[in-house]
Amino acid sequence: MTTGSDVDRIIDNARHHAVSRV
């Protein structure tokens, strides 16, 4: 199971990837 921290970390990672792609 994933904890709130893990979710936040995944979201932050996705955000960075999206910014890098643009």
N, C-alpha and C positions, 0 to 999 in steps of 0.2 A: 504493500500500500504506500501511497505517496503522502507526505505531510504537507502542510501549508507552505513550509519553507521550500520544499521541492517544487511545488507548483509555481511559486513566485520566481524561483530560479529559472525554471523552464521558460516562463513567460519573458523574463528578462533576456534570456538567451535568444529567443525568437525575435524579440525587439531588435537586438543588436544585429542579428542576421539580416533582418529586413532593412535596417538602416545601411548596412554595408552593401547590400545588393543595389540599393537606389544610387 
